[in-house]
């Protein structure tokens, strides 16, 4: 039953992403910008963040990203919150807040 709920949530979020415009943002990052970081935050073999991903992270509201630290939403989408929180360091952003 729990797997069915997660699958439904993922399907709903995919529909929302597909039908959303780049003007929609999360933590001052567009949906397209978030997607540029996807491979860096997806286990089991995340890649180093791309230059495009680091540009996105440099312009993001990093305190807002901290609010996803204990999110159950991210793991349900296959995203590791710990990897998300490592992006500022991996992108050499010195003023990142400690979450």
DSSP file (Angstrom, degrees, kcal/mol; ACC not computed):
  #  RESIDUE AA STRUCTURE BP1 BP2  ACC     N-H-->O    O-->H-N    N-H-->O    O-->H-N    TCO  KAPPA ALPHA  PHI   PSI    X-CA   Y-CA   Z-CA
    1    1 A X     >        0   0    0      0, 0.0     4,-2.0     0, 0.0     5,-0.1   0.000 360.0 360.0 360.0 -43.4    0.0    0.0    0.0
    2    2 A X  H  >  +     0   0    0      1,-0.2     4,-2.3     2,-0.2     5,-0.2   0.898 360.0  52.8 -63.1 -39.8    2.8    2.4    0.9
    3    3 A X  H  > S+     0   0    0      1,-0.2     4,-2.5     2,-0.2    -1,-0.2   0.869 106.9  53.2 -63.2 -36.4    4.6    1.7   -2.4
    4    4 A X  H  > S+     0   0    0      2,-0.2     4,-2.3     1,-0.2    -1,-0.2   0.907 108.5  49.5 -64.9 -41.9    1.3    2.5   -4.2
    5    5 A X  H  X S+     0   0    0     -4,-2.0     4,-2.3     2,-0.2    -2,-0.2   0.916 112.3  47.8 -63.3 -43.0    1.1    5.9   -2.5
    6    6 A X  H  X S+     0   0    0     -4,-2.3     4,-2.7     2,-0.2    -2,-0.2   0.910 111.1  50.4 -64.9 -41.8    4.7    6.7   -3.3
    7    7 A X  H  X S+     0   0    0     -4,-2.5     4,-2.4     1,-0.2    -1,-0.2   0.898 110.8  49.5 -63.2 -39.7    4.2    5.7   -6.9
    8    8 A X  H  X S+     0   0    0     -4,-2.3     4,-2.5     2,-0.2    -1,-0.2   0.899 111.1  49.7 -65.8 -40.0    1.1    7.9   -7.1
    9    9 A X  H  X S+     0   0    0     -4,-2.3     4,-2.7     2,-0.2    -2,-0.2   0.924 111.4  48.3 -64.6 -44.5    3.0   10.8   -5.6
   10   10 A X  H  X S+     0   0    0     -4,-2.7     4,-2.5     2,-0.2    -2,-0.2   0.921 112.0  49.7 -61.5 -44.0    5.9   10.4   -8.1
   11   11 A X  H  X S+     0   0    0     -4,-2.4     4,-2.1     2,-0.2    -2,-0.2   0.914 111.6  48.8 -61.5 -43.0    3.4   10.3  -11.0
   12   12 A X  H  X S+     0   0    0     -4,-2.5     4,-2.3     1,-0.2    -2,-0.2   0.923 111.9  48.4 -63.1 -44.3    1.7   13.4   -9.8
   13   13 A X  H  X S+     0   0    0     -4,-2.7     4,-2.6     1,-0.2    -2,-0.2   0.887 109.6  52.5 -65.3 -38.3    4.9   15.3   -9.4
   14   14 A X  H  X S+     0   0    0     -4,-2.5     4,-2.7     2,-0.2    -1,-0.2   0.909 109.4  49.5 -63.0 -41.0    6.1   14.2  -12.8
   15   15 A X  H  X S+     0   0    0     -4,-2.1     4,-2.2     2,-0.2    -2,-0.2   0.923 111.6  49.2 -62.4 -43.5    2.9   15.5  -14.3
   16   16 A X  H  X S+     0   0    0     -4,-2.3     4,-0.7     2,-0.2    -2,-0.2   0.910 112.5  47.4 -63.1 -42.0    3.3   18.8  -12.5
   17   17 A X  H >< S+     0   0    0     -4,-2.6     3,-0.7     1,-0.2    -2,-0.2   0.923 112.0  50.0 -65.2 -44.0    6.9   19.1  -13.7
   18   18 A X  H 3< S+     0   0    0     -4,-2.7    -1,-0.2     1,-0.2    -2,-0.2   0.886 117.4  40.2 -62.2 -38.7    6.0   18.3  -17.2
   19   19 A X  H 3< S+     0   0    0     -4,-2.2    -1,-0.2    -5,-0.2    -2,-0.2   0.455  98.8  96.7 -92.0  -0.3    3.2   20.9  -17.2
   20   20 A X    <<  -     0   0    0     -3,-0.7     2,-0.2    -4,-0.7    -3,-0.0  -0.473  69.0-128.2 -87.0 160.9    5.0   23.5  -15.3
   21   21 A X    >   -     0   0    0     -2,-0.1     3,-1.6     1,-0.1    10,-0.4  -0.648  25.8-109.9-100.3 163.9    6.9   26.4  -16.8
   22   22 A X  T 3  S+     0   0    0      1,-0.3    11,-0.1    -2,-0.2     9,-0.1   0.636 111.9  75.7 -66.1 -11.9   10.5   27.4  -16.1
   23   23 A X  T 3  S+     0   0    0      7,-0.1    -1,-0.3     2,-0.1     2,-0.2   0.734  75.2  92.1 -72.6 -21.6    9.1   30.4  -14.3
   24   24 A X    <   -     0   0    0     -3,-1.6     7,-1.1     4,-0.0     2,-0.3  -0.533  64.2-168.2 -74.3 139.5    8.1   28.2  -11.3
   25   25 A X  E     -A   30   0A   0     -2,-0.2     2,-0.4     5,-0.2     5,-0.2  -0.909  26.7-160.2-132.1 156.8   10.8   28.1   -8.7
   26   26 A X  E >  S-A   29   0A   0      3,-2.6     3,-0.8    -2,-0.3    35,-0.1  -0.980  91.4 -11.6-130.9 119.4   11.8   26.2   -5.6
   27   27 A X  T 3  S-     0   0    0     -2,-0.4    34,-2.7     1,-0.2    38,-0.1   0.877 131.7 -54.5  56.7  39.8   14.3   28.0   -3.4
   28   28 A X  T 3  S+     0   0    0      1,-0.2     2,-0.4    32,-0.2    -1,-0.2   0.738 116.5 116.6  66.0  26.7   14.8   30.6   -6.2
   29   29 A X  E <   -A   26   0A   0     -3,-0.8    -3,-2.6    32,-0.1    -1,-0.2  -0.987  63.3-127.2-125.0 132.9   15.7   27.8   -8.6
   30   30 A X  E  >  -A   25   0A   0     -2,-0.4     4,-2.5    -5,-0.2    -5,-0.2  -0.306  27.0-110.9 -71.5 161.6   13.6   27.0  -11.7
   31   31 A X  H  > S+     0   0    0     -7,-1.1     4,-2.0   -10,-0.4     5,-0.1   0.909 121.8  51.6 -58.6 -42.4   12.4   23.5  -12.3
   32   32 A X  H  > S+     0   0    0      1,-0.2     4,-1.1     2,-0.2    -1,-0.2   0.889 108.4  52.2 -62.5 -38.8   14.9   23.2  -15.3
   33   33 A X  H >4 S+     0   0    0      1,-0.2     3,-0.5     2,-0.2     4,-0.5   0.910 107.3  51.7 -62.9 -42.6   17.7   24.4  -13.0
   34   34 A X  H >< S+     0   0    0     -4,-2.5     3,-1.4     1,-0.2     4,-0.4   0.892 105.3  56.0 -60.6 -39.1   16.8   21.7  -10.4
   35   35 A X  H >< S+     0   0    0     -4,-2.0     3,-0.9     1,-0.3     4,-0.4   0.784  95.4  65.8 -66.1 -26.1   16.9   19.1  -13.1
   36   36 A X  T << S+     0   0    0     -4,-1.1    14,-0.4    -3,-0.5    17,-0.3   0.700 105.8  44.5 -68.8 -16.6   20.5   20.1  -14.0
   37   37 A X  T X> S+     0   0    0     -3,-1.4     3,-1.2    -4,-0.5     4,-0.8   0.448  83.6 101.9-101.7  -2.7   21.5   18.8  -10.6
   38   38 A X  G X4 S+     0   0    0     -3,-0.9     3,-1.2    -4,-0.4     4,-0.4   0.873  79.1  50.4 -53.9 -46.5   19.5   15.6  -10.6
   39   39 A X  G 34 S+     0   0    0     -4,-0.4     8,-2.0     1,-0.3     3,-0.3   0.751 107.6  56.0 -67.8 -21.2   22.5   13.2  -11.4
   40   40 A X  G <4 S+     0   0    0     -3,-1.2    -1,-0.3     6,-0.3    -2,-0.2   0.622 113.9  38.0 -83.5 -13.3   24.5   14.7   -8.6
   41   41 A X  S << S+     0   0    0     -3,-1.2    39,-2.7    -4,-0.8     2,-0.6   0.248  93.7  96.2-121.7  11.1   21.9   14.0   -5.9
   42   42 A X        -     0   0    0     -4,-0.4     3,-0.3    -3,-0.3    37,-0.2  -0.907  69.8-116.8-109.5 114.4   20.6   10.6   -7.1
   43   43 A X  S    S+     0   0    0     -2,-0.6    -2,-0.1    35,-0.5    -3,-0.0  -0.327  79.3  42.5 -72.9 165.3   22.1    7.5   -5.4
   44   44 A X  S    S+     0   0    0      2,-0.1     2,-0.3    -2,-0.0    -1,-0.2  -0.996 129.7  12.4 -93.2 -11.0   23.6    5.0   -5.7
   45   45 A X  S    S-     0   0    0     -3,-0.3    -2,-0.1    -6,-0.0    -3,-0.1  -0.612  75.8-172.8-126.1  72.4   26.3    6.5   -7.9
   46   46 A X        -     0   0    0     -2,-0.3    -6,-0.3    -6,-0.1     2,-0.2  -0.330  16.8-134.6 -65.9 147.3   25.9   10.3   -8.0
   47   47 A X        -     0   0    0     -8,-2.0    -5,-0.1     1,-0.1     3,-0.1  -0.593  32.4 -88.5 -92.7 160.1   28.1   12.2  -10.4
   48   48 A X        -     0   0    0     -2,-0.2    -1,-0.1     1,-0.1    -7,-0.1  -0.398  59.9 -90.3 -61.0 148.1   30.0   15.4   -9.5
   49   49 A X        -     0   0    0     -9,-0.1    -1,-0.1     1,-0.1   -12,-0.1  -0.357  44.0-123.4 -63.8 140.6   27.8   18.5  -10.0
   50   50 A X     >  -     0   0    0    -14,-0.4     4,-2.5     1,-0.1     5,-0.2  -0.269  24.5-105.2 -74.9 167.5   28.0   20.0  -13.5
   51   51 A X  H  > S+     0   0    0      1,-0.2     4,-2.1     2,-0.2     5,-0.2   0.888 124.5  53.0 -59.8 -39.2   29.0   23.6  -14.1
   52   52 A X  H  > S+     0   0    0      2,-0.2     4,-2.0     1,-0.2    -1,-0.2   0.908 108.5  49.4 -63.8 -41.5   25.3   24.3  -14.8
   53   53 A X  H  > S+     0   0    0    -17,-0.3     4,-2.6     1,-0.2    -2,-0.2   0.929 109.8  50.8 -62.7 -45.5   24.3   22.7  -11.5
   54   54 A X  H  X S+     0   0    0     -4,-2.5     4,-2.4     1,-0.2    -1,-0.2   0.866 107.9  53.0 -62.6 -36.4   26.8   24.8   -9.6
   55   55 A X  H  X S+     0   0    0     -4,-2.1     4,-1.2     2,-0.2    -1,-0.2   0.918 110.0  49.0 -62.7 -42.5   25.5   28.0  -11.3
   56   56 A X  H >X S+     0   0    0     -4,-2.0     4,-0.5     1,-0.2     3,-0.5   0.935 112.1  47.6 -60.7 -47.3   22.0   27.0  -10.1
   57   57 A X  H >< S+     0   0    0     -4,-2.6     3,-0.9     1,-0.2    -2,-0.2   0.867 106.7  57.1 -65.7 -37.1   23.2   26.4   -6.6
   58   58 A X  H 3< S+     0   0    0     -4,-2.4    -1,-0.2     1,-0.2    -2,-0.2   0.810 113.2  41.1 -63.0 -28.9   25.2   29.7   -6.5
   59   59 A X  H << S+     0   0    0     -4,-1.2    -1,-0.2    -3,-0.5    -2,-0.2   0.435  97.7 103.9 -97.7  -0.9   21.9   31.5   -7.3
   60   60 A X  S << S-     0   0    0     -3,-0.9     2,-1.2    -4,-0.5   -32,-0.2  -0.350  83.5-108.1 -80.2 159.9   19.7   29.4   -5.0
   61   61 A X     >  -     0   0    0    -34,-2.7     4,-1.8     1,-0.2     3,-0.3  -0.777  37.2-170.0 -82.9  97.0   18.3   30.4   -1.6
   62   62 A X  H  > S+     0   0    0     -2,-1.2     4,-1.5     1,-0.2    -1,-0.2   0.818  80.8  56.5 -68.1 -31.8   20.5   28.1    0.4
   63   63 A X  H  > S+     0   0    0      1,-0.2     4,-0.7     2,-0.2    -1,-0.2   0.890 106.6  51.9 -64.2 -37.3   18.7   28.5    3.6
   64   64 A X  H >4 S+     0   0    0     -3,-0.3     3,-1.2     1,-0.2     4,-0.3   0.907 104.6  55.4 -63.3 -42.0   15.5   27.4    1.8
   65   65 A X  H >< S+     0   0    0     -4,-1.8     3,-1.7     1,-0.3    -1,-0.2   0.844  98.6  63.5 -60.3 -32.1   17.4   24.3    0.6
   66   66 A X  H >< S+     0   0    0     -4,-1.5     3,-2.0     1,-0.3    -1,-0.3   0.808  88.7  69.2 -60.9 -28.6   18.2   23.5    4.3
   67   67 A X  T << S+     0   0    0     -3,-1.2     3,-0.3    -4,-0.7    -1,-0.3   0.669  93.2  58.3 -66.4 -13.9   14.4   23.2    4.9
   68   68 A X  T X  S+     0   0    0     -3,-1.7     3,-1.4    -4,-0.3    -1,-0.3   0.349  74.7 104.2 -93.6   5.6   14.5   20.0    2.8
   69   69 A X  T <  S+     0   0    0     -3,-2.0    -1,-0.2     1,-0.3    -2,-0.1   0.890  93.9  25.3 -54.9 -46.0   17.1   18.3    5.1
   70   70 A X  T 3  S+     0   0    0     -3,-0.3    -1,-0.3    -4,-0.3     2,-0.1   0.079  92.1 142.0-107.7  22.5   14.6   16.0    6.7
   71   71 A X    <>  -     0   0    0     -3,-1.4     4,-0.6     1,-0.2    10,-0.2  -0.401  40.8-161.9 -67.9 135.1   12.1   15.9    3.9
   72   72 A X  H  > S+     0   0    0      2,-0.1     4,-1.2     1,-0.1    -1,-0.2   0.612  87.0  70.3 -86.5 -14.3   10.4   12.7    3.1
   73   73 A X  H  > S+     0   0    0      2,-0.2     4,-0.9     1,-0.2     6,-0.2   0.934  92.9  53.6 -66.9 -46.8    9.5   14.0   -0.3
   74   74 A X  H >4>S+     0   0    0      1,-0.2     5,-2.6     2,-0.2     3,-1.4   0.933 108.3  47.2 -59.8 -50.1   13.1   13.9   -1.7
   75   75 A X  H ><5S+     0   0    0     -4,-0.6     3,-1.7     1,-0.3    -1,-0.2   0.864 106.4  59.5 -60.3 -32.3   13.8   10.3   -0.9
   76   76 A X  H 3<5S+     0   0    0     -4,-1.2    -1,-0.3     1,-0.3    -2,-0.2   0.726 106.5  48.6 -67.6 -18.1   10.4    9.3   -2.4
   77   77 A X  T <<5S-     0   0    0     -3,-1.4    -1,-0.3    -4,-0.9    -2,-0.2   0.308 125.3-102.7 -99.7   6.4   11.7   10.9   -5.6
   78   78 A X  T < 5S+     0   0    0     -3,-1.7   -35,-0.5     1,-0.3     2,-0.4   0.648  81.4 131.4  83.2  14.8   15.0    9.0   -5.5
   79   79 A X      < -     0   0    0     -5,-2.6     2,-0.7    -6,-0.2    -1,-0.3  -0.869  53.2-138.8-105.9 133.3   16.9   12.1   -4.3
   80   80 A X    >>  -     0   0    0    -39,-2.7     4,-1.8    -2,-0.4     3,-0.6  -0.815   4.5-154.3 -92.2 113.7   19.2   11.9   -1.3
   81   81 A X  H 3> S+     0   0    0     -2,-0.7     4,-2.3     1,-0.2    -1,-0.2   0.831  95.2  59.0 -56.8 -32.7   18.8   15.0    0.9
   82   82 A X  H 3> S+     0   0    0      1,-0.2     4,-0.8     2,-0.2    -1,-0.2   0.896 105.6  48.3 -63.5 -39.2   22.4   14.5    2.2
   83   83 A X  H <> S+     0   0    0     -3,-0.6     4,-0.7     2,-0.2     3,-0.4   0.875 108.8  54.1 -68.0 -36.5   23.7   14.8   -1.4
   84   84 A X  H >< S+     0   0    0     -4,-1.8     3,-1.1     1,-0.2     4,-0.4   0.931 107.8  49.9 -60.4 -45.3   21.6   17.9   -1.9
   85   85 A X  H 3< S+     0   0    0     -4,-2.3     4,-0.4     1,-0.3    -1,-0.2   0.667 105.7  57.8 -71.5 -15.8   23.2   19.5    1.2
   86   86 A X  H 3X S+     0   0    0     -4,-0.8     4,-2.6    -3,-0.4    -1,-0.3   0.623  83.3  86.6 -84.7 -14.6   26.7   18.7   -0.1
   87   87 A X  H <X S+     0   0    0     -3,-1.1     4,-2.0    -4,-0.7     6,-0.2   0.897  83.3  53.6 -57.5 -45.4   26.2   20.6   -3.3
   88   88 A X  H  4>S+     0   0    0     -4,-0.4     5,-3.0     1,-0.2    -1,-0.2   0.923 113.3  44.2 -57.2 -41.7   27.3   24.0   -2.0
   89   89 A X  H >45S+     0   0    0     -4,-0.4     3,-1.7     1,-0.2    -1,-0.2   0.925 113.3  50.0 -66.1 -44.5   30.5   22.5   -0.7
   90   90 A X  H 3<5S+     0   0    0     -4,-2.6    -1,-0.2     1,-0.3    -2,-0.2   0.759 111.6  49.7 -66.3 -23.5   31.1   20.5   -4.0
   91   91 A X  T 3<5S-     0   0    0     -4,-2.0    -1,-0.3    -5,-0.2    -2,-0.2   0.265 116.1-116.3 -97.2  10.9   30.5   23.7   -5.9
   92   92 A X  T < 5 +     0   0    0     -3,-1.7     2,-0.8     1,-0.2    -3,-0.2   0.882  55.1 161.8  57.2  43.4   33.0   25.7   -3.8
   93   93 A X    > < -     0   0    0     -5,-3.0     3,-0.7    -6,-0.2    -1,-0.2  -0.861  19.0-170.8 -94.8 112.6   30.3   28.1   -2.4
   94   94 A X  T 3  S+     0   0    0     -2,-0.8    -1,-0.1     1,-0.2    -2,-0.1   0.742  75.4  56.3 -80.8 -24.3   32.0   29.6    0.7
   95   95 A X  T 3  S+     0   0    0     -7,-0.1    -1,-0.2     2,-0.0     2,-0.1   0.137  73.1 137.4 -97.4  21.8   29.0   31.4    2.2
   96   96 A X    <   -     0   0    0     -3,-0.7     2,-0.1     1,-0.1     3,-0.0  -0.439  55.5-117.7 -70.1 137.3   26.7   28.4    2.5
   97   97 A X        -     0   0    0     -2,-0.1     2,-0.6     1,-0.1    -1,-0.1  -0.365  24.4-112.9 -70.5 154.1   24.7   28.1    5.7
   98   98 A X              0   0    0      1,-0.1    -1,-0.1    -2,-0.1   -32,-0.0  -0.794 360.0 360.0 -86.3 124.7   25.2   25.1    8.0
   99   99 A X              0   0    0     -2,-0.6    -1,-0.1   -14,-0.1   -30,-0.1   0.448 360.0 360.0 -91.6 360.0   22.0   23.1    7.9
